[in-house]
């Protein structure tokens, strides 16, 4: 059965290996130069306050031209790989057998269909996980200097470089690609088992996987662990995007926390001395002359206004990665079990 | 007499349509059995149920003395050639032999190689590029080389041209002669069955209309023609299968194990095709069940 699975999977495996090779070559060609720029930047061995500036300099140096393009291309490849695998490996795996009627040939050999499915799922599924994680590891190696610098930088113009928790960076690095690949693949297989036609199964796979991949970072991931809360003085922020509204209204866009570089900011805004959110200036800071001037934030501070932030600290990165991956792997196992149950009941 | 396939009240429903309902039959071992019936009689459903590819909605099926195959040992004893002879279009002939060798412990490599050679199939040829006849031969090779005790063939020649059909059936006969093999072969083409089958089952609307060894069926069915008379006046031992009348003449197909002695009749032999058609049209009478689904899902 291993041979048959491999024989049926061979063409897809060769395509995937070729894609992986192209990806690896592209990053291997551009990676060393990026690393040499990092070595020359002086970040290694920097002390205290100079590190942030050096890191920012490095990031702006590589922040234009080739590197952002390769960086984004790499991230896109990793994020899209599970979807492609679900569509082109998962959905046809069983649907194709139904469409061509070959399940009648396969299931009347001297082998149970449970074993038939087990070998197909295991080999193809593990290949799916391996190739996605390989993409991720290659890209992580390439992007390591950028990640190092992003953790130290005081501000950054580099796309997606701010935090390992950034929307796509979290999806593309660590172990989550393993979970996504396992889930997308079994989702495709399940759609094929249920719909029994390849093309509709592909469409359903893409629709569901895309919906899950949007819902996870936006609605589920922030709540996997209760966030930490802290407050910080306005003066501790070197940059604080500010929106001024009529009649003393204002709002701050908080996207980082100086005391927790790299932390994942879930929400942040101004609070008064009592800890309640405020959106209007105290009367004393409201005059035209003061609002927006350098004297304005000290004025707010003198009236007890601070920034409150809820966030996930960087120390929780691996716990979040593990939890999220476990959720996806569990979903994949549920889907696979359903396929076994469904096929052992025979198609009706 | 042991049965290779025995069903009791077997039924299969797809949503609201019954593809097979309340089918009770027994197929004896050691024969090449023709399962004949009109489209929609439930032949394909019956064979798929017997092969374990479908689960019955009602009733039971016994194959080779046990339930329809579900474990490797049972599966090894059954060869199945599905309708339209499915093979993997992207795999070569050699790949299919490798597949058979890998998945069947009783695989007879020599037999398989020999057959492929004799059929003049190119080992490197992709199965998707084979002609319909060659594809059927390849699928049959897989089914035979696993050395089953029972071979189920679902409409194996329906899609073949007359020449390929003849070659296929001849080839099947040779394989049966070489091996101790029971065969059940479904078809709606009676002429084909006549050539290869020694046992016949006529299935109409899930019901067995007649079953028996071909020789016996031919020996006990007679075509009587004579002056017009009421079929009800025949002797008790003579069962009328079909009757047609003109103004002056009556023609009857009767089944009887006794000789027909009435000198008023001209007795002639009946061909298998006429016999089957008589049973099929008999079923088309008042008792016809028209809610059967013909297609195999």
Interface residues (C-beta under 8 A of the other chain):
Chain A: X1 X3 X4 X7 X8 X11 X100 X101 X102 X103 X104 X105 X107 X108 X109 X110 X111 X112 X345 X346 X347 X348
Chain B: X14 X48 X51 X52 X53 X54 X55 X70 X71 X72 X73 X75 X76 X78 X79 X80 X82 X83 X84 X86 X87 X88 X89 X90 X91 X95 X98 X99 X100 X102 X103 X104 X105 X106 X139 X142 X143 X146 X297
